[in-house]
Amino acid sequence: MYDLGILGGMGSEATETLFRMILSSTETQKDQDFPEMVILNKSSIPDRSAYLLGQSEENPLPVLQEGVRELNLLQAGRIALPCNTAHAFYADIQAVSDCPVINMLESSLEYIRRTRPGARVCILGTLGTVRTKVYEKYNHFSLDIVYPDEAGCEEVHSIIYDIKTGIHENMDALSDRLAQVMQRTAEHPVFLLACTELSVLGAERFPQFDVLDAMGILAQVAVAAGSKKLKGGGIYDAQVIREIARKYV
């Protein structure tokens, strides 16, 4: 059995980033201390935002479910889904899985509730994530969820697809564009990088704001839920992560 199966390809660079995050989140002294993982880079999964926004008739759910079944056959102990927008289909994905699928959105909101009680949370994600309000669906913690203004949401979406397509400016320029959106957001709440392409940029690029990364939290939960040791001393509270991870053990 594998500690973790990663249903990736949404996009491929984000999948690589999650793999590196998991490695850096694990306390190790030798090769055998790392989690055993199988990565399914299923880049054939149709665009989630395009479908949710009515811009495409290609439903990603059947391919997402196919990927889950393939990871089940490989005996993954749990599954990580490194795509925020794909969580709009979470219930139907979990329904066909023999093992737990880690809910990145719910885990991120729970982490914020435990570490920043009473905080306003600004979601930075695709228009598919924003307009379907998928984060609200998993807000069981009475957090005040907000978004940039319409122009800001469209700019964030544009930055995401610049990263996703690989036809983009250097990372510093992309970070500057995102920082400008954050600067214009009233009252400067906790910002959540709620797209795995934004995780490629990384929360550390924005020290002037309180920024958390949903995929960074996913990586931490994935390690804590498995058979390996979560590394302490990072930007995330390891004890809180372990408590969140219990439901996926």
C-alpha positions as CSV (number, residue, x, y, z in Angstrom):
1,M,0.0,0.0,0.0
2,Y,1.1,3.5,-0.8
3,D,0.9,6.3,1.9
4,L,-0.6,8.6,-0.7
5,G,-1.9,8.8,-4.2
6,I,-1.8,12.2,-6.0
7,L,-4.4,12.8,-8.7
8,G,-2.4,15.4,-10.6
9,G,-2.2,17.0,-14.0
10,M,-4.3,20.1,-13.0
11,G,-1.7,21.5,-14.0
12,S,1.4,19.4,-14.2
13,E,3.7,22.1,-12.7
14,A,1.4,22.4,-9.7
15,T,1.6,18.6,-9.3
16,E,5.4,18.8,-9.2
17,T,5.1,21.6,-6.6
18,L,2.9,19.4,-4.4
19,F,5.4,16.6,-4.6
20,R,8.2,18.9,-3.5
21,M,6.1,20.4,-0.7
22,I,5.4,16.9,0.7
23,L,9.2,16.1,0.6
24,S,10.0,19.3,2.4
25,S,7.3,18.7,5.0
26,T,8.6,15.3,6.0
27,E,11.1,14.7,8.9
28,T,13.8,12.4,7.3
29,Q,17.3,11.1,7.8
30,K,17.3,8.5,5.0
31,D,15.4,7.6,1.8
32,Q,13.1,5.2,3.6
33,D,11.7,8.0,5.8
34,F,9.9,9.7,2.9
35,P,6.2,8.7,2.2
36,E,5.6,6.1,-0.4
37,M,3.6,7.9,-3.1
38,V,2.1,7.2,-6.5
39,I,1.6,10.2,-8.8
40,L,-1.0,10.0,-11.6
41,N,-0.4,13.1,-13.8
42,K,-3.7,12.8,-15.5
43,S,-3.4,15.9,-17.8
44,S,-6.3,14.7,-19.9
45,I,-8.8,15.9,-17.2
46,P,-10.9,18.7,-18.9
47,D,-10.6,22.2,-17.7
48,R,-12.7,22.5,-14.5
49,S,-13.3,26.3,-14.6
50,A,-14.3,26.2,-18.3
51,Y,-16.9,23.6,-17.5
52,L,-18.3,25.2,-14.4
53,L,-18.5,28.6,-16.1
54,G,-20.4,27.1,-19.1
55,Q,-17.6,27.7,-21.5
56,S,-17.1,24.0,-22.3
57,E,-19.3,21.0,-22.5
58,E,-16.4,18.7,-21.5
59,N,-17.3,17.4,-18.0
60,P,-14.2,16.7,-16.0
61,L,-15.9,14.5,-13.4
62,P,-15.8,11.2,-15.4
63,V,-12.0,11.5,-15.9
64,L,-11.5,12.6,-12.2
65,Q,-13.4,9.5,-11.1
66,E,-11.4,7.3,-13.5
67,G,-8.2,8.6,-11.9
68,V,-9.5,7.9,-8.4
69,R,-10.3,4.3,-9.4
70,E,-6.8,3.9,-10.9
71,L,-5.2,5.1,-7.6
72,N,-7.5,2.7,-5.7
73,L,-6.2,-0.2,-7.8
74,L,-2.7,0.9,-6.9
75,Q,-3.7,0.7,-3.2
76,A,-3.3,4.3,-2.2
77,G,-4.0,4.8,1.5
78,R,-5.5,8.3,0.8
79,I,-5.7,10.6,-2.2
80,A,-4.6,14.2,-2.6
81,L,-6.3,16.3,-5.3
82,P,-4.1,19.3,-6.1
83,C,-6.8,21.5,-7.7
84,N,-9.0,23.8,-5.8
85,T,-11.6,24.1,-8.5
86,A,-11.9,20.3,-8.8
87,H,-13.3,20.3,-5.3
88,A,-16.6,21.5,-6.8
89,F,-16.9,17.7,-7.6
90,Y,-15.5,16.5,-4.3
91,A,-18.6,14.5,-3.1
92,D,-18.8,12.6,-6.4
93,I,-15.1,12.0,-6.4
94,Q,-15.1,10.7,-2.8
95,A,-18.2,8.5,-3.6
96,V,-16.2,6.3,-6.0
97,S,-13.1,6.0,-3.8
98,D,-12.2,3.1,-1.5
99,C,-9.9,5.4,0.5
100,P,-10.2,9.0,1.9
101,V,-9.8,11.9,-0.5
102,I,-8.2,14.8,1.5
103,N,-10.5,17.8,1.3
104,M,-8.0,20.6,0.7
105,L,-10.6,23.4,1.0
106,E,-12.1,22.2,4.3
107,S,-8.6,21.5,5.7
108,S,-7.5,25.0,4.8
109,L,-10.5,26.7,6.3
110,E,-10.2,24.6,9.5
111,Y,-6.6,25.5,9.8
112,I,-7.4,29.2,9.5
113,R,-10.2,28.9,12.1
114,R,-7.9,27.2,14.5
115,T,-4.9,29.6,14.1
116,R,-6.6,32.9,13.2
117,P,-10.0,32.9,15.0
118,G,-12.3,35.6,13.7
119,A,-10.3,36.3,10.6
120,R,-11.7,37.4,7.3
121,V,-10.4,35.2,4.5
122,C,-9.9,36.4,1.0
123,I,-10.0,33.6,-1.6
124,L,-7.5,34.0,-4.5
125,G,-8.5,31.5,-7.1
126,T,-9.9,30.8,-10.6
127,L,-13.2,32.3,-11.7
128,G,-14.5,28.7,-11.5
129,T,-13.7,28.6,-7.8
130,V,-14.9,32.2,-7.1
131,R,-18.2,32.1,-9.0
132,T,-19.3,28.7,-7.8
133,K,-18.4,29.7,-4.3
134,V,-17.0,26.2,-3.6
135,Y,-15.1,27.4,-0.5
136,E,-18.4,28.5,1.1
137,K,-19.7,24.9,0.7
138,Y,-16.9,23.7,3.0
139,N,-17.0,26.7,5.4
140,H,-18.3,24.8,8.5
141,F,-16.4,27.2,10.7
142,S,-18.4,30.4,10.3
143,L,-15.4,32.2,8.7
144,D,-16.0,35.5,6.9
145,I,-15.1,34.6,3.3
146,V,-14.4,37.5,0.9
147,Y,-13.0,38.0,-2.6
148,P,-11.2,40.7,-4.5
149,D,-13.4,43.0,-6.6
150,E,-14.5,41.8,-10.0
151,A,-11.5,43.3,-11.8
152,G,-9.2,41.7,-9.2
153,C,-10.8,38.3,-9.6
154,E,-10.4,38.5,-13.3
155,E,-6.7,39.5,-12.9
156,V,-6.1,36.6,-10.5
157,H,-7.7,34.2,-13.1
158,S,-5.4,35.7,-15.8
159,I,-2.3,35.2,-13.6
160,I,-3.3,31.6,-13.0
161,Y,-3.7,30.8,-16.7
162,D,-0.5,32.5,-17.5
163,I,1.2,30.1,-15.2
164,K,-0.9,27.1,-16.3
165,T,-0.1,27.6,-20.0
166,G,3.5,28.3,-19.5
167,I,3.3,31.5,-21.6
168,H,4.0,33.9,-18.8
169,E,6.3,36.6,-17.5
170,N,9.0,35.8,-15.0
171,M,7.8,34.9,-11.5
172,D,8.7,38.2,-10.0
173,A,6.4,40.0,-12.5
174,L,3.6,37.6,-11.8
175,S,4.0,38.0,-8.1
176,D,3.9,41.8,-8.5
177,R,0.7,41.6,-10.4
178,L,-0.9,39.4,-7.6
179,A,0.5,41.7,-4.9
180,Q,-1.3,44.7,-6.6
181,V,-4.6,42.8,-6.4
182,M,-4.0,42.1,-2.7
183,Q,-3.0,45.7,-2.0
184,R,-6.3,46.9,-3.4
185,T,-8.4,44.5,-1.2
186,A,-9.9,46.4,1.7
187,E,-8.8,45.7,5.2
188,H,-6.1,43.3,4.1
189,P,-7.6,40.0,5.4
190,V,-5.9,36.6,5.5
191,F,-5.2,35.8,1.9
192,L,-5.5,32.2,0.8
193,L,-3.7,31.0,-2.3
194,A,-6.7,29.0,-3.5
195,C,-5.3,27.8,-6.8
196,T,-2.5,25.3,-7.1
197,E,-0.9,27.4,-9.9
198,L,-0.6,30.2,-7.3
199,S,1.2,27.7,-5.1
200,V,3.8,27.6,-7.8
201,L,4.5,31.2,-6.9
202,G,4.5,30.5,-3.2
203,A,3.2,32.4,-0.1
204,E,6.7,33.4,0.8
205,R,6.7,35.9,-2.0
206,F,4.3,38.1,-0.1
207,P,5.8,38.9,3.3
208,Q,3.9,42.2,3.5
209,F,0.6,40.3,3.8
210,D,-0.8,37.4,5.9
211,V,-0.8,34.7,3.2
212,L,-1.5,31.0,3.5
213,D,-1.3,28.4,0.8
214,A,-4.1,25.8,0.4
215,M,-1.8,23.3,-1.3
216,G,0.9,23.9,1.4
217,I,-1.7,22.9,4.0
218,L,-2.7,19.9,1.8
219,A,0.9,18.7,1.7
220,Q,1.2,19.0,5.5
221,V,-2.1,17.1,6.1
222,A,-1.0,14.4,3.6
223,V,2.2,13.7,5.5
224,A,0.6,13.9,9.0
225,A,-2.2,11.5,7.9
226,G,0.3,8.9,6.6
227,S,2.9,6.7,8.2
228,K,5.8,9.2,8.1
229,K,6.8,12.0,10.5
230,L,5.7,15.6,9.9
231,K,8.5,18.1,10.2
232,G,8.0,20.8,12.7
233,G,9.3,24.4,12.8
234,G,7.8,25.6,9.5
235,I,5.3,28.3,8.8
236,Y,2.4,25.9,9.7
237,D,1.5,24.8,13.2
238,A,2.3,21.1,13.2
239,Q,0.0,20.2,16.1
240,V,-3.0,21.8,14.4
241,I,-2.1,20.0,11.2
242,R,-2.0,16.7,13.0
243,E,-5.4,17.3,14.5
244,I,-6.9,18.1,11.1
245,A,-5.2,15.1,9.6
246,R,-6.9,12.6,12.0
247,K,-10.0,12.2,9.8
248,Y,-7.8,10.9,6.9
249,V,-5.7,8.4,8.9
